[in-house]
């Protein structure tokens, strides 16, 4: 510090080493000492420093504390008068830095917790992130874009789409840049082609000038128009191949009669991409018998029209187009088994699975509320694919269906396969299960999709010759439904899957009726019914009436017999001749007549159990034979 008396710089904070001035007491004697009268032999020297001599002037200043760096004109040198030598500076207190052991422990614990959290997050989300990264780098322009059923049921859609492009970072753009962005996002349709070889399935290929990187299942809306009316497509598949979009759908305007060479327009609309294009084409000239079509409509309206919501398909195998009545998507219930069977046999034909290979039963695949064979089996049990298929066909085993779906790729792959196969309305919305009423939930389908599958099987073109023959042989073990009319003439064999006849909310029938020279495909789907027993009887009557009309060309046989009976009665009344009705003689000899389940009725007696197991609304069990008043054998 600087002595206030002599003006020299001293290191002591209590007394000047040159003039002896006491800083605390304020020594007046020292104050009178002049700067020129320096006492050289002063004994009060608090510190003794070695004599550096001339070397002292070459020592650089050492800064031990942080300083604020400021720009100065001249930095003091060793020769300058303002330079403060080491002997003139005040002593600096050195405070040693000590590590805070408590803080280090806390910080170590925090770092350990952070490391554990990072490892846990990597373990939890790592596989998903890796999969997304792999999908991103493996993606190309051939992305599959699809729509499962109605777009409004977005929570039921299981699909695989390309992610949208990035959002523009700069939100404040000029009017000219906005116009440029709009022109860049627009798509220009440069070419289109329509394939009608598989009508009523229509395939439309649309080529665009721009890339389709931002196109997904929600980009476009499609409308089909004819005769001044326009219908929005809700069931279709959409593929993206480079700059091409391939749209496949069933003609929604096809109901009963297709007008020959009718012009139709497909319109695709996208507000975001400024697209509103139309593709016009002419439907093929199909051969449809208008009288048969009218009879088909009348039979359904007369017998089923007042009992519920009906969707139906009926046609002879090999026909150009089916007769369709109000095609719509409905809950598939047990009829989803048709598609599970086809998918399994397709995997067999491709060599993916072997029917004799075994499948380990997985508890997670057992259907909710299911009490069937697979659901009640012990853990780690195994069944062959053939056994699982037999349980599906003979017992409507829902858990067996879940295992077959999983073994052929899982739910998502099953939905992709359905769309690729042209079953646009059929899809799985969840793993199959049973509700409290015993109905199968988790699947949707339509009469048209079922008709396409059964038509291919009737023509032996579903899988291949061997696969189709095996499927038909297995179907012969399915219990028969009362919805099939007993004693119908002309039918040699029928292939159908069991469906409950006691269902109070819906009654379905889907099967193939084989005759000597041809076969007929029948699909009857009645929903929201008011009377289950009446609906079962009405479906049976409708099937019998349609088969009779399509095979004989008329229904006049029954009418003629009825008229002849009335004429005999009238003639007898006019002639007052009493007519004695003959009582039919009950034959006691055994016959080879087949029962409704296909079992021989030879030596049947009341109380004998059936050979097959049947669904009685709450359980599978053997029926008990009894003979009704007409002499027919039935089971209950």
C-alpha positions as CSV (number, residue, x, y, z in Angstrom):
1,X,0.0,0.0,0.0
2,X,1.1,3.6,-0.2
3,X,2.3,5.4,2.8
4,X,0.3,8.6,3.5
5,X,3.3,10.3,5.0
6,X,6.2,9.7,2.6
7,X,4.3,8.5,-0.4
8,X,6.3,5.3,-0.8
9,X,4.8,1.9,-1.6
10,X,5.2,-0.5,1.3
11,X,4.1,-4.0,1.9
12,X,3.1,-3.6,5.6
13,X,-0.3,-2.7,6.5
14,X,0.6,-1.3,9.9
15,X,3.8,0.8,9.6
16,X,5.9,2.4,6.9
17,X,9.3,0.8,6.5
18,X,10.9,4.0,5.3
19,X,9.6,6.8,7.5
20,X,8.3,4.7,10.4
21,X,4.8,6.1,10.2
22,X,2.3,4.1,12.2
23,X,-0.8,3.6,10.0
24,X,-3.1,2.9,13.0
25,X,-1.9,5.5,15.6
26,X,-1.1,8.2,13.1
27,X,2.4,9.0,14.5
28,X,2.9,12.8,14.2
29,X,6.6,12.5,14.4
30,X,6.6,10.3,11.3
31,X,4.3,12.7,9.5
32,X,6.9,15.5,9.9
33,X,9.5,13.5,8.2
34,X,10.0,14.8,4.7
35,X,10.2,12.6,1.7
36,X,13.8,13.7,1.1
37,X,15.0,12.8,4.6
38,X,15.0,9.1,4.4
39,X,16.3,7.2,7.3
40,X,18.5,4.6,5.8
41,X,19.3,2.7,9.0
42,X,15.8,2.2,10.1
43,X,15.5,-1.0,12.1
44,X,11.7,-1.5,11.7
45,X,11.7,-3.8,8.7
46,X,8.8,-6.2,8.8
47,X,10.0,-8.3,5.8
48,X,13.4,-9.0,4.4
49,X,13.7,-9.8,0.8
50,X,16.8,-11.0,-1.0
51,X,18.6,-8.5,-3.2
52,X,17.7,-9.2,-6.8
53,X,19.9,-6.4,-8.1
54,X,19.5,-5.8,-11.7
55,X,17.5,-9.0,-12.3
56,X,14.5,-7.4,-10.5
57,X,13.8,-5.3,-13.5
58,X,13.4,-8.3,-15.7
59,X,10.7,-10.1,-13.6
60,X,7.3,-10.2,-15.3
61,X,4.2,-9.4,-13.3
62,X,2.2,-12.5,-12.2
63,X,-1.5,-12.3,-12.0
64,X,-3.0,-14.7,-9.5
65,X,-6.6,-13.6,-9.6
66,X,-9.0,-13.2,-12.6
67,X,-9.0,-9.8,-14.1
68,X,-11.2,-7.9,-16.4
69,X,-9.3,-7.6,-19.7
70,X,-9.5,-4.0,-21.0
71,X,-8.0,-2.5,-24.0
72,X,-5.1,-0.1,-22.9
73,X,-2.7,2.0,-25.0
74,X,0.5,1.1,-23.2
75,X,1.1,-2.0,-21.2
76,X,3.6,-1.2,-18.3
77,X,7.1,-2.6,-18.8
78,X,9.9,-3.4,-16.4
79,X,11.6,0.0,-17.1
80,X,8.5,2.2,-16.7
81,X,8.0,4.3,-13.6
82,X,4.5,3.0,-13.0
83,X,5.6,-0.7,-12.9
84,X,5.2,-2.0,-9.4
85,X,8.0,-4.3,-8.5
86,X,7.7,-7.4,-6.5
87,X,9.2,-5.6,-3.5
88,X,6.6,-2.9,-3.7
89,X,3.5,-5.0,-4.1
90,X,1.3,-6.0,-1.2
91,X,1.4,-9.6,-0.1
92,X,-1.4,-11.7,-1.5
93,X,-3.1,-14.2,0.6
94,X,-3.2,-17.6,-0.9
95,X,-6.3,-19.5,-0.1
96,X,-6.1,-23.3,-1.0
97,X,-9.0,-24.8,-2.9
98,X,-10.5,-27.7,-1.1
99,X,-12.7,-30.4,-2.8
100,X,-16.2,-30.6,-1.5
101,X,-16.6,-34.3,-0.8
102,X,-20.3,-34.0,-0.1
103,X,-21.1,-32.4,-3.4
104,X,-19.1,-35.0,-5.3
105,X,-21.1,-37.8,-3.8
106,X,-24.4,-36.2,-4.6
107,X,-23.3,-35.5,-8.2
108,X,-22.1,-39.1,-8.6
109,X,-25.5,-40.4,-7.5
110,X,-27.2,-38.0,-9.9
111,X,-25.0,-39.2,-12.8
112,X,-25.7,-42.9,-11.8
113,X,-29.5,-42.3,-11.9
114,X,-29.2,-40.5,-15.2
115,X,-27.2,-43.5,-16.7
116,X,-29.8,-46.0,-15.4
117,X,-32.7,-43.9,-16.9
118,X,-30.9,-43.7,-20.3
119,X,-30.3,-47.5,-20.3
120,X,-34.0,-48.1,-19.4
121,X,-35.3,-45.8,-22.1
122,X,-33.0,-47.5,-24.7
123,X,-34.2,-50.9,-23.6
124,X,-37.8,-49.8,-23.8
125,X,-37.8,-47.8,-27.1
126,X,-34.6,-49.0,-28.7
127,X,-36.1,-51.8,-30.8
128,X,-38.9,-49.5,-32.1
129,X,-36.5,-46.7,-33.0
130,X,-34.2,-49.2,-34.8
131,X,-37.2,-50.6,-36.7
132,X,-38.2,-47.1,-37.8
133,X,-34.7,-46.2,-38.8
134,X,-34.4,-49.4,-40.8
135,X,-37.8,-48.8,-42.5
136,X,-36.7,-45.3,-43.4
137,X,-33.5,-46.4,-45.1
138,X,-35.1,-49.4,-46.7
139,X,-38.1,-47.5,-48.1
140,X,-38.4,-46.8,-51.8
141,X,-41.0,-45.5,-54.1
142,X,-42.9,-48.8,-54.2
143,X,-44.9,-48.2,-51.0
144,X,-48.1,-50.0,-50.4
145,X,-51.0,-47.7,-49.6
146,X,-54.3,-49.2,-48.7
147,X,-57.7,-48.5,-47.1
148,X,-59.5,-51.2,-45.1
149,X,-63.2,-50.7,-45.4
150,X,-64.9,-47.4,-44.4
151,X,-62.6,-44.5,-43.9
152,X,-64.7,-43.3,-41.0
153,X,-63.6,-46.4,-39.1
154,X,-60.1,-45.1,-38.8
155,X,-59.5,-46.8,-35.5
156,X,-60.1,-50.2,-37.2
157,X,-57.7,-49.6,-40.1
158,X,-54.6,-51.7,-40.1
159,X,-52.3,-50.2,-42.8
160,X,-48.7,-49.5,-43.9
161,X,-48.2,-46.0,-45.3
162,X,-45.4,-43.6,-46.1
163,X,-44.7,-40.7,-43.7
164,X,-45.5,-37.2,-44.7
165,X,-43.0,-34.7,-45.8
166,X,-41.5,-32.1,-43.5
167,X,-43.3,-28.9,-42.6
168,X,-41.9,-25.7,-44.0
169,X,-39.8,-23.9,-41.4
170,X,-40.5,-20.3,-42.5
171,X,-44.1,-19.4,-41.9
172,X,-43.9,-15.8,-43.0
173,X,-43.7,-16.0,-46.8
174,X,-44.6,-13.6,-49.5
175,X,-47.6,-14.0,-51.7
176,X,-45.4,-15.0,-54.6
177,X,-43.7,-17.8,-52.6
178,X,-47.1,-19.1,-51.5
179,X,-48.2,-19.4,-55.1
180,X,-45.0,-21.2,-55.9
181,X,-45.5,-23.6,-53.1
182,X,-49.0,-24.4,-54.3
183,X,-47.8,-25.1,-57.8
184,X,-45.1,-27.4,-56.5
185,X,-47.5,-29.4,-54.4
186,X,-50.0,-30.0,-57.2
187,X,-50.2,-33.3,-59.1
188,X,-50.8,-33.6,-62.8
189,X,-52.5,-36.7,-64.2
190,X,-50.8,-37.5,-67.5
191,X,-52.1,-40.9,-68.3
192,X,-54.6,-43.5,-67.1
193,X,-55.7,-47.0,-68.0
194,X,-58.7,-49.2,-66.9
195,X,-58.6,-53.0,-66.7
196,X,-62.1,-54.7,-66.8
197,X,-61.1,-58.3,-67.5
198,X,-62.1,-59.3,-63.9
199,X,-65.3,-57.2,-63.8
200,X,-67.1,-56.5,-61.5
201,X,-63.6,-55.9,-60.1
202,X,-62.2,-52.7,-61.7
203,X,-58.5,-51.9,-61.8
204,X,-57.5,-48.3,-62.7
205,X,-53.8,-47.2,-63.2
206,X,-53.2,-43.5,-63.0
207,X,-49.8,-42.0,-63.9
208,X,-48.7,-38.6,-62.6
209,X,-46.0,-36.3,-63.8
210,X,-44.7,-35.6,-60.3
211,X,-43.4,-37.9,-57.6
212,X,-45.9,-39.4,-55.1
213,X,-43.7,-39.1,-52.0
214,X,-46.4,-37.3,-50.0
215,X,-49.3,-39.5,-51.0
216,X,-50.9,-41.8,-48.5
217,X,-54.3,-43.4,-47.8
218,X,-55.9,-40.1,-46.8
219,X,-54.7,-38.0,-49.7
220,X,-57.5,-38.8,-52.2
221,X,-61.2,-39.4,-52.2
222,X,-62.6,-41.5,-55.0
223,X,-66.1,-41.2,-56.5
224,X,-67.8,-43.5,-59.0
225,X,-70.6,-41.9,-61.1
226,X,-73.1,-43.3,-63.6
227,X,-76.6,-42.3,-64.8
228,X,-76.2,-38.9,-63.1
229,X,-75.5,-40.4,-59.6
230,X,-72.2,-40.4,-57.8
231,X,-71.1,-42.8,-55.0
232,X,-68.0,-42.4,-52.8
233,X,-65.8,-45.4,-52.7
234,X,-65.3,-46.8,-49.2
235,X,-63.9,-50.2,-49.9
236,X,-60.9,-50.4,-52.2
237,X,-57.1,-51.0,-52.3
238,X,-54.5,-48.5,-53.4
239,X,-51.0,-49.3,-54.5
240,X,-48.2,-46.7,-55.2
241,X,-45.7,-47.7,-57.8
242,X,-43.2,-44.9,-58.5
243,X,-45.3,-42.2,-60.1
244,X,-48.3,-44.5,-60.7
245,X,-51.3,-45.2,-58.5
246,X,-53.1,-48.5,-58.9
247,X,-56.7,-48.4,-57.6
248,X,-58.8,-51.7,-57.3
249,X,-62.4,-51.9,-56.3
250,X,-65.7,-53.7,-56.9
251,X,-68.2,-51.8,-58.9
252,X,-70.5,-50.2,-56.2
253,X,-73.2,-49.5,-58.8
254,X,-73.7,-53.2,-59.5
255,X,-76.7,-54.5,-57.7
256,X,-78.9,-56.8,-59.7
257,X,-78.8,-55.8,-63.3
258,X,-75.9,-54.3,-65.1
259,X,-76.7,-52.2,-68.1
260,X,-74.7,-53.3,-71.1
261,X,-72.0,-50.9,-72.3
262,X,-72.8,-48.4,-69.6
263,X,-70.5,-45.4,-69.3
264,X,-68.9,-44.9,-65.9
265,X,-66.7,-42.2,-64.4
266,X,-64.1,-42.4,-61.7
267,X,-63.3,-39.1,-60.1
268,X,-60.3,-38.6,-57.7
269,X,-60.2,-35.5,-55.5
270,X,-57.5,-34.0,-53.3
271,X,-57.9,-30.5,-51.9
272,X,-54.4,-30.4,-50.5
273,X,-52.8,-31.3,-53.8
274,X,-55.2,-29.3,-56.0
275,X,-56.3,-32.5,-57.8
276,X,-59.7,-33.1,-59.3
277,X,-59.4,-35.5,-62.2
278,X,-61.9,-37.8,-63.9
279,X,-61.3,-41.1,-65.7
280,X,-64.1,-42.3,-68.0
281,X,-64.5,-45.8,-69.2
282,X,-67.3,-48.1,-70.5
283,X,-68.4,-51.2,-68.6
284,X,-68.3,-54.5,-70.4
285,X,-71.3,-56.1,-71.9
286,X,-72.2,-58.8,-69.4
287,X,-74.8,-61.6,-69.9
288,X,-77.4,-61.3,-67.2
289,X,-80.9,-62.9,-67.5
290,X,-83.3,-60.1,-66.5
291,X,-86.0,-62.5,-65.5
292,X,-83.6,-64.4,-63.2
293,X,-82.5,-61.1,-61.7
294,X,-86.1,-60.1,-61.1
295,X,-86.9,-63.5,-59.5
296,X,-83.8,-63.2,-57.3
297,X,-84.9,-59.7,-56.0
298,X,-88.5,-60.8,-55.5
299,X,-87.6,-64.0,-53.6
300,X,-85.5,-62.0,-51.1
301,X,-88.1,-59.2,-50.8
302,X,-91.0,-61.6,-50.3
303,X,-89.4,-63.8,-47.7
304,X,-86.7,-61.7,-46.0
305,X,-87.5,-58.1,-46.6
306,X,-89.5,-57.6,-43.4
307,X,-87.2,-59.6,-41.1
308,X,-84.0,-57.5,-41.0
309,X,-81.2,-56.0,-43.1
310,X,-80.4,-58.4,-45.9
311,X,-77.3,-58.6,-48.1
312,X,-77.2,-61.5,-50.6
313,X,-75.3,-63.0,-53.5
314,X,-76.4,-65.8,-55.7
315,X,-75.0,-67.1,-59.0
316,X,-74.1,-70.2,-61.0
317,X,-70.5,-71.1,-61.0
318,X,-68.7,-69.6,-64.0
319,X,-71.3,-66.7,-64.4
320,X,-70.0,-63.4,-65.7
321,X,-71.3,-61.4,-62.7
322,X,-73.2,-62.4,-59.6
323,X,-76.7,-61.4,-58.7
324,X,-76.1,-59.0,-55.8
325,X,-78.6,-57.6,-53.3
326,X,-77.7,-54.6,-51.2
327,X,-74.0,-55.5,-50.8
328,X,-72.6,-53.9,-47.5
329,X,-70.0,-54.5,-44.9
330,X,-71.2,-56.5,-41.9
331,X,-69.7,-58.3,-38.9
332,X,-68.2,-61.5,-40.3
333,X,-69.0,-63.7,-37.2
334,X,-68.1,-67.4,-38.0
335,X,-67.9,-66.7,-41.8
336,X,-64.4,-65.2,-41.3
337,X,-63.3,-68.9,-41.1
338,X,-63.6,-69.1,-45.0
339,X,-60.8,-66.6,-45.3
340,X,-58.7,-68.2,-42.6
341,X,-58.9,-71.5,-44.4
342,X,-57.9,-70.0,-47.8
343,X,-55.0,-68.1,-46.3
344,X,-53.7,-71.3,-44.5
345,X,-53.9,-73.4,-47.7
346,X,-52.3,-70.7,-49.7
347,X,-49.4,-70.8,-47.3
348,X,-49.3,-74.6,-47.7
349,X,-49.2,-74.2,-51.5
350,X,-46.3,-71.7,-51.2
351,X,-44.3,-74.1,-49.0
352,X,-44.4,-71.8,-45.9
353,X,-46.1,-74.4,-43.7
354,X,-46.8,-78.2,-43.7
355,X,-50.2,-79.5,-42.7
356,X,-48.6,-82.2,-40.5
357,X,-46.3,-79.8,-38.7
358,X,-47.3,-79.0,-35.1
359,X,-48.2,-75.6,-33.6
360,X,-47.5,-74.8,-29.9
361,X,-50.6,-73.4,-28.2
362,X,-50.1,-69.9,-27.0
363,X,-52.3,-68.7,-24.1
364,X,-52.2,-65.1,-25.5
365,X,-54.0,-66.4,-28.7
366,X,-56.8,-68.0,-26.8
367,X,-60.0,-66.1,-27.6
368,X,-61.8,-64.3,-24.8
369,X,-64.9,-66.1,-23.5
370,X,-64.0,-69.2,-25.6
371,X,-64.7,-72.6,-24.1
372,X,-63.7,-74.6,-27.2
373,X,-61.1,-77.3,-27.5
374,X,-58.0,-75.1,-28.1
375,X,-59.0,-72.5,-25.4
376,X,-59.4,-75.2,-22.7
377,X,-56.3,-77.2,-23.6
378,X,-53.4,-77.4,-21.3
379,X,-50.4,-75.1,-21.5
380,X,-47.6,-76.0,-24.0
381,X,-49.9,-78.5,-25.8
382,X,-49.4,-78.8,-29.6
383,X,-51.6,-79.5,-32.5
384,X,-51.0,-80.1,-36.2
385,X,-52.3,-77.6,-38.8
386,X,-54.7,-80.2,-40.0
387,X,-56.2,-80.6,-36.5
388,X,-56.5,-76.8,-36.1
389,X,-58.4,-76.6,-39.4
390,X,-60.7,-79.4,-38.4
391,X,-61.5,-77.6,-35.2
392,X,-62.3,-74.5,-37.2
393,X,-64.6,-76.3,-39.6
394,X,-66.3,-78.7,-37.3
395,X,-66.5,-76.7,-34.0
396,X,-66.1,-73.1,-35.1
397,X,-63.1,-72.9,-32.8
398,X,-62.2,-69.2,-32.5
399,X,-58.9,-69.8,-30.7
400,X,-57.8,-72.2,-33.5
401,X,-58.5,-69.4,-36.0
402,X,-56.3,-67.0,-34.0
403,X,-53.4,-69.5,-34.0
404,X,-53.7,-70.0,-37.8
405,X,-53.8,-66.3,-38.4
406,X,-50.7,-65.9,-36.3
407,X,-48.8,-68.7,-38.0
408,X,-49.5,-67.2,-41.4
409,X,-48.0,-63.8,-40.5
410,X,-50.2,-62.2,-37.9
411,X,-53.1,-59.8,-38.0
412,X,-51.5,-57.0,-40.1
413,X,-50.2,-59.5,-42.7
414,X,-53.6,-61.1,-42.9
415,X,-55.2,-57.7,-43.7
416,X,-52.6,-57.0,-46.3
417,X,-53.3,-60.4,-47.9
418,X,-57.0,-59.7,-47.9
419,X,-56.6,-56.5,-49.8
420,X,-54.1,-58.0,-52.3
421,X,-56.6,-60.9,-52.9
422,X,-59.4,-58.5,-53.8
423,X,-61.4,-58.9,-50.6
424,X,-61.8,-55.2,-50.1
425,X,-64.6,-55.3,-47.5
426,X,-63.1,-58.1,-45.4
427,X,-60.6,-57.2,-42.6
428,X,-59.6,-58.0,-39.0
429,X,-60.2,-55.1,-36.6
430,X,-58.8,-57.0,-33.5
431,X,-57.9,-60.5,-32.5
432,X,-60.9,-62.7,-32.8
433,X,-62.9,-63.3,-29.6
434,X,-66.4,-64.2,-28.4
435,X,-68.8,-61.8,-26.8
436,X,-71.3,-62.8,-24.1
437,X,-73.9,-63.8,-26.7
438,X,-71.5,-66.2,-28.3
439,X,-70.9,-64.1,-31.4
440,X,-67.4,-63.9,-32.9
441,X,-66.1,-60.3,-32.9
442,X,-63.1,-58.7,-34.5
443,X,-63.8,-59.2,-38.2
444,X,-65.8,-57.6,-41.0
445,X,-66.8,-59.0,-44.5
446,X,-69.4,-58.6,-47.2
447,X,-71.6,-60.9,-49.3
448,X,-69.6,-59.9,-52.4
449,X,-66.3,-60.9,-50.9
450,X,-67.7,-64.3,-49.7
451,X,-69.2,-64.8,-53.1
452,X,-65.9,-64.3,-54.8
453,X,-64.2,-66.8,-52.5
454,X,-66.9,-69.4,-52.9
455,X,-67.1,-68.9,-56.7
456,X,-63.3,-69.6,-57.0
457,X,-63.6,-72.7,-54.8
458,X,-66.6,-73.9,-56.9
459,X,-64.5,-73.6,-60.0
460,X,-61.5,-75.3,-58.3
461,X,-59.4,-72.2,-58.8
462,X,-59.1,-71.0,-55.3
463,X,-55.7,-72.5,-54.4
464,X,-54.9,-75.4,-56.9
465,X,-56.4,-78.7,-57.7
466,X,-55.0,-80.5,-54.7
467,X,-55.7,-77.7,-52.2
468,X,-59.3,-77.2,-53.4
469,X,-60.0,-80.9,-53.2
470,X,-58.6,-81.1,-49.6
471,X,-60.7,-78.1,-48.5
472,X,-63.8,-79.6,-49.9
473,X,-63.1,-82.9,-48.3
474,X,-62.7,-81.2,-44.9
475,X,-65.9,-79.2,-45.4
476,X,-67.9,-82.4,-45.6
477,X,-67.3,-82.8,-41.9
478,X,-69.0,-79.5,-41.0
479,X,-72.3,-79.8,-39.2
480,X,-75.2,-78.8,-41.4
481,X,-77.4,-75.8,-40.8
482,X,-81.2,-75.8,-40.7
483,X,-81.1,-72.9,-43.1
484,X,-80.5,-75.4,-45.8
485,X,-83.8,-76.7,-47.2
486,X,-84.3,-80.4,-46.5
487,X,-85.1,-82.7,-49.4
488,X,-84.2,-80.1,-52.1
489,X,-84.0,-82.0,-55.4
490,X,-81.0,-81.9,-57.7
491,X,-78.3,-81.1,-55.1
492,X,-75.7,-83.8,-54.9
493,X,-73.3,-82.3,-52.4
494,X,-73.1,-79.1,-50.5
495,X,-70.1,-77.4,-48.9
496,X,-70.8,-75.0,-46.0
497,X,-69.5,-73.9,-42.7
498,X,-71.5,-74.3,-39.5
499,X,-73.4,-71.2,-38.3
500,X,-75.7,-70.9,-35.3
501,X,-79.4,-71.3,-36.0
502,X,-80.3,-69.8,-32.6
503,X,-78.6,-66.4,-33.1
504,X,-81.1,-63.7,-32.1
505,X,-79.4,-60.8,-33.8
506,X,-78.1,-62.2,-37.1
507,X,-78.5,-65.3,-39.3
508,X,-75.9,-66.1,-42.0
509,X,-75.7,-68.8,-44.7
510,X,-72.8,-69.2,-47.1
511,X,-72.2,-72.3,-49.2
512,X,-71.7,-74.1,-52.5
513,X,-74.5,-76.4,-53.7
514,X,-73.2,-78.9,-56.2
515,X,-75.5,-80.5,-58.8
516,X,-74.8,-83.1,-61.4
517,X,-73.5,-80.7,-64.1
518,X,-73.1,-77.3,-62.3
519,X,-72.9,-75.6,-58.9
520,X,-74.5,-72.6,-57.3
521,X,-73.0,-70.2,-54.8
522,X,-75.4,-68.9,-52.1
523,X,-74.6,-66.1,-49.6
524,X,-77.4,-64.8,-47.4
525,X,-76.6,-62.3,-44.6
526,X,-79.4,-61.2,-42.4
527,X,-78.6,-58.6,-39.7
528,X,-80.7,-56.9,-37.1
529,X,-83.4,-59.6,-37.4
530,X,-86.6,-59.5,-35.4
531,X,-87.2,-63.3,-35.2
532,X,-84.4,-65.9,-35.4
533,X,-86.7,-68.9,-36.1
534,X,-88.7,-67.1,-38.8
535,X,-85.4,-65.8,-40.4
536,X,-84.0,-69.4,-40.5
537,X,-87.1,-70.6,-42.2
538,X,-87.2,-67.7,-44.6
539,X,-83.6,-68.3,-45.7
540,X,-84.4,-71.9,-46.3
541,X,-87.4,-71.0,-48.4
542,X,-85.5,-68.4,-50.4
543,X,-82.7,-70.9,-51.2
544,X,-85.2,-73.6,-52.3
545,X,-87.1,-71.1,-54.4
546,X,-84.0,-69.8,-56.2
547,X,-82.5,-73.2,-56.9
548,X,-85.9,-74.4,-58.2
549,X,-86.3,-71.4,-60.5
550,X,-82.7,-71.3,-61.8
551,X,-82.7,-75.1,-62.5
552,X,-86.2,-75.5,-64.0
553,X,-86.8,-72.0,-65.3
554,X,-90.1,-71.5,-63.4
555,X,-92.0,-72.0,-60.2
556,X,-95.2,-73.2,-62.1
557,X,-94.8,-76.8,-60.9
558,X,-95.9,-76.0,-57.4
559,X,-98.6,-73.7,-58.6
560,X,-99.9,-76.4,-61.0
561,X,-100.1,-78.9,-58.2
562,X,-101.9,-76.5,-56.0
563,X,-104.4,-75.6,-58.7
564,X,-105.2,-79.3,-59.5
565,X,-105.9,-80.0,-55.8
566,X,-108.3,-77.0,-55.7
567,X,-110.1,-78.3,-58.8
568,X,-110.5,-81.8,-57.3
569,X,-112.0,-80.3,-54.1
570,X,-114.3,-78.1,-56.1
571,X,-115.5,-80.9,-58.3
572,X,-116.1,-83.2,-55.3
573,X,-118.1,-80.5,-53.5
574,X,-120.2,-79.9,-56.6
575,X,-121.0,-83.6,-57.0
576,X,-121.5,-84.1,-53.3
577,X,-119.1,-87.0,-53.3
578,X,-117.3,-87.4,-50.0
579,X,-113.5,-87.5,-50.5
580,X,-111.8,-89.9,-48.1
581,X,-108.3,-88.7,-47.4
582,X,-105.8,-91.5,-47.5
583,X,-103.7,-91.9,-44.3
584,X,-100.1,-92.4,-45.2
585,X,-98.7,-95.8,-44.1
586,X,-95.8,-95.6,-41.7
587,X,-93.0,-97.7,-43.1
588,X,-91.2,-99.7,-40.4
589,X,-88.5,-101.0,-42.6
590,X,-85.2,-99.1,-42.4
591,X,-84.3,-96.7,-45.1
592,X,-81.1,-95.2,-46.4
593,X,-82.4,-91.6,-46.2
594,X,-79.8,-89.1,-44.9
595,X,-80.5,-87.0,-41.9
596,X,-80.0,-83.2,-41.9
597,X,-76.4,-83.8,-40.7
598,X,-75.6,-86.3,-43.5
599,X,-75.8,-89.3,-41.2
600,X,-77.8,-92.4,-42.4
601,X,-81.1,-92.8,-40.6
602,X,-81.0,-96.6,-40.7
603,X,-82.0,-98.1,-37.4
604,X,-82.3,-94.7,-35.8
605,X,-84.4,-94.5,-32.6
606,X,-85.5,-91.9,-30.2
607,X,-82.8,-90.9,-27.7
608,X,-79.8,-92.1,-29.8
609,X,-77.0,-89.5,-29.9
610,X,-75.7,-88.1,-33.2
611,X,-72.3,-89.0,-34.4
612,X,-71.3,-85.3,-34.9
613,X,-71.1,-82.4,-32.4
614,X,-73.4,-79.4,-33.0
615,X,-73.6,-75.9,-31.6
616,X,-76.7,-75.4,-29.5
617,X,-76.3,-71.7,-28.7
618,X,-74.2,-72.2,-25.5
619,X,-72.1,-75.3,-26.1
620,X,-71.0,-78.0,-28.6
621,X,-72.5,-81.4,-27.9
622,X,-74.0,-84.4,-29.6
623,X,-77.6,-84.0,-30.6
624,X,-80.4,-86.5,-29.6
625,X,-82.4,-88.0,-32.4
626,X,-86.2,-88.0,-32.4
627,X,-88.9,-88.5,-35.1
628,X,-91.5,-85.8,-35.7
629,X,-95.1,-86.2,-36.6
630,X,-94.3,-86.4,-40.3
631,X,-91.9,-89.3,-39.8
632,X,-88.7,-87.2,-40.4
633,X,-85.7,-87.7,-38.2
634,X,-84.4,-84.7,-36.4
635,X,-82.1,-84.0,-33.5
636,X,-82.2,-81.6,-30.6
